[in-house]
């Protein structure tokens, strides 16, 4: 049946975007695995926690990564068991949990950032101007997707 289905331009572009994301993810995951670093999903959480700072909460991490809160919660539990981060109750708001990196988490982040050259290799295929253009287009598409989902908060940029 291959080749018998007509796919409109928008779906072709979406599929291309999905394939590109999937391939880049696999390449980065392989690089991190070979270097002995944490898996990409955990490395991304470490990066986000570091970017947010001391005020990081599971809800903020969920928004940054566009993942369901229960998915992030389970991931944070696994990472805490590995000693990569610490969850503590906020002293002012008892029902709020803060997430911070441990020294082991900081080291894993440094190692992952140091070892992660695949992103640079892949992205270097685009000039700075092309990267700026890609960013602008992706931000436009992200904004429209947020609008379609009726999500009102502004998505954080890394």
Beta strands, then each sheet from edge to edge (+ up, - down):
strand 1: 85-89
strand 2: 97-101
sheet 1: 1+ 2-
end
